[in-house]
């Protein structure tokens, strides 16, 4: 493995609290026990959440399986609500996403018509006038 896994959850009730959920930049891992062969790898959080209750039922951890199913249902409900809010916002303000992206681009790059501020120095035209103090 080129990158370390980061533990994001311990779902078990006693002892070492297996299963553990780990993540790296390539995907998710469900660690069902202390041995590496107990590890199950998934490409997305969604696929891990679908498989987790099945693994818990196989290991006869029905209480955790129920909790995980409730967590999955709650997560799906929250995602549906977020999607609904986003759709409502798009209906009320069409092209909002495009306008926000354009505003962010404008904030990052200065306009070519804007001249850079002059630093301290000799005022334009003063260098050619060789005036002498009397």
Secondary structure, DSSP 4 states (H G I P E B T S, - for coil): --S--EEEEE--SSTT---EEEEETTEEEEE-SSSGGGEEEESSHHHHHHHHHHHHHHTT-HHHHHHHHHHHHHHHHHHHHHHHHHHHHHHHSTTHHHHHHHHHHHHHS--TTSPPPP-SSPPTTTTT------
